[in-house]
Amino acid sequence: MKELKLAPTLAAGIAVVTALVLLGSLPSWAQTPSAAAAHIETYYQELMPTIRQAARLTVRERDKRFTPAITTAFDLPTMTRLAVGPPWKSFSPEQQAAVREAFTRFIVADYASQIKDYSGESFVVDPQTSPESRGGGEIVKTRLLQPGGRTVNINYLVRGGRVIDVYLNGTVSDLAMRRDEFSSIIASGGADGLIKRLQDRAQSLLAK
C-alpha cells in the first residue's frame, strides 16, 4: 500500500510554520494589526511555551500540547472539506466526521513530529491584510527570516477568524496540493481508504 506522504508544499509549509514559531521574542507592531494578523500572532504566542521545551518533550507530549492551539487557530473542518474536494458530497455523514477527525489528528501529529527544538529563526507578520477575491477572507502575509539572511514568504488565508489555507512562497496553495494527493487515495479506496491512510500516518508520526 502506498504510504501517505506530505505533498511538497505542505511539507515545506509546515517546515516554514515550524521555523516561524521558533522565536526568541515577538516583534513589536509598527501599527495596530488587523484582527486576522493578530490571530496569527496569538497562534504563535500560544505555541511558544511548548516550542521552548520541545527538545525535552516526546512527540506525543508535543502533540498533546499543540492540539488546543492548532485546532483553535485553524478551521480544520473547512480545510478537510476543501482538501477532499468534490468527492466530499458523496461521503456519508459518518464518513465525513471520521475524515475530519483523522485529518485533524494527522495535521497535529505532523506538527508535533517536526517541531523538535528551538533554532533561533525570527519572523515578521504584516499587520495589514489584503482581501482574498475568490472565496472571501483575508490574506495575512508573513516573512521568515532565517540565519544567513534567507527570507521565505508564507501567507495565510484567514476566513471567519480562522486559517483555512497556507500559501508557500506567497502563491502555492497547501490545500490544492493536498486535494491532488487525496484524489488518488479516494479513487482507489474511497472515504474509508482515506480515513485509514490518515490514521496510519498519524500513528507512524507519533511513534517516532
Disulfide bonds with the S-S distance in Angstrom:
none
